[in-house]
Amino acid sequence: PPFTPPPSLRARVERWTTLPPDIPRRAYKLYAMLMVYQIVNILGFSLPSPLLIFAQTKFFNDNHDCITPEQTESKGCTEAVGRVAETMASASFVQSIMSLWLSPVIGRVSDSIGRRKVMALSMLPNFFQYGFLSLWAVTNGGFSFWFYYAASAVPSFSFTMGNAYVADIMPGKYRATFFSFNSAVFSLVSIPAA
């Protein structure tokens, strides 16, 4: 058989950047909106995360800072870090159990009233979390941080709803690809929290 040269760089780029013709344009627009939603939702979590430990230790240390090395070595700061770990673990446990129990309910609700409405409602726990965190910061500890912990125990179904939305708008043979894109976006945007 005759030798066929490998495709040029231009052909490779065109192959990877050309949209498949059997995916409707509307699906791409809806998917772009979904990506904006996911990015905003995840950035709302990941951007304040590195600073959150300072606010939490201050709350459990009777409104005294735990920032400098001398402060962090004090007994109050050491105990505060332990209480933060206990409280966040408890909130995560409650959130996980509620996610497990409420996922079928959320699925049925989203089937009946629509995915976009439920996705918008699933961002409410995040708004409440950071609203309470802001109130606590503005009042310099005068507002109880327990409201933040209560809001953080409420599950947000944004990632699950995002995957359900992809299943609704994409043709079957491309769903796995777009599920992978969702996971990649989730992972990339979560990097600031690490």
Rosetta blueprint (number, residue, H / E / L):
1 P L
2 P L
3 F L
4 T L
5 P L
6 P L
7 P L
8 S L
9 L H
10 R H
11 A H
12 R H
13 V H
14 E H
15 R H
16 W H
17 T H
18 T L
19 L L
20 P L
21 P L
22 D L
23 I L
24 P L
25 R H
26 R H
27 A H
28 Y H
29 K H
30 L H
31 Y H
32 A H
33 M H
34 L H
35 M H
36 V H
37 Y H
38 Q H
39 I H
40 V H
41 N H
42 I H
43 L H
44 G H
45 F H
46 S H
47 L L
48 P L
49 S H
50 P H
51 L H
52 L H
53 I H
54 F H
55 A H
56 Q H
57 T H
58 K H
59 F H
60 F H
61 N L
62 D L
63 N L
64 H L
65 D L
66 C L
67 I L
68 T L
69 P H
70 E H
71 Q H
72 T H
73 E L
74 S L
75 K H
76 G H
77 C H
78 T H
79 E H
80 A H
81 V H
82 G H
83 R H
84 V H
85 A H
86 E H
87 T H
88 M H
89 A H
90 S H
91 A H
92 S H
93 F H
94 V H
95 Q H
96 S H
97 I H
98 M H
99 S H
100 L H
101 W H
102 L H
103 S H
104 P H
105 V H
106 I H
107 G H
108 R H
109 V H
110 S H
111 D H
112 S H
113 I H
114 G L
115 R H
116 R H
117 K H
118 V H
119 M H
120 A H
121 L H
122 S L
123 M L
124 L H
125 P H
126 N H
127 F H
128 F H
129 Q H
130 Y H
131 G H
132 F H
133 L H
134 S H
135 L H
136 W H
137 A H
138 V H
139 T L
140 N L
141 G L
142 G L
143 F L
144 S L
145 F L
146 W H
147 F H
148 Y H
149 Y H
150 A H
151 A H
152 S H
153 A L
154 V L
155 P L
156 S L
157 F L
158 S H
159 F H
160 T H
161 M H
162 G H
163 N H
164 A H
165 Y H
166 V H
167 A H
168 D H
169 I H
170 M L
171 P L
172 G H
173 K H
174 Y H
175 R H
176 A H
177 T H
178 F H
179 F H
180 S H
181 F H
182 N H
183 S H
184 A H
185 V H
186 F H
187 S H
188 L H
189 V H
190 S L
191 I H
192 P H
193 A H
194 A L
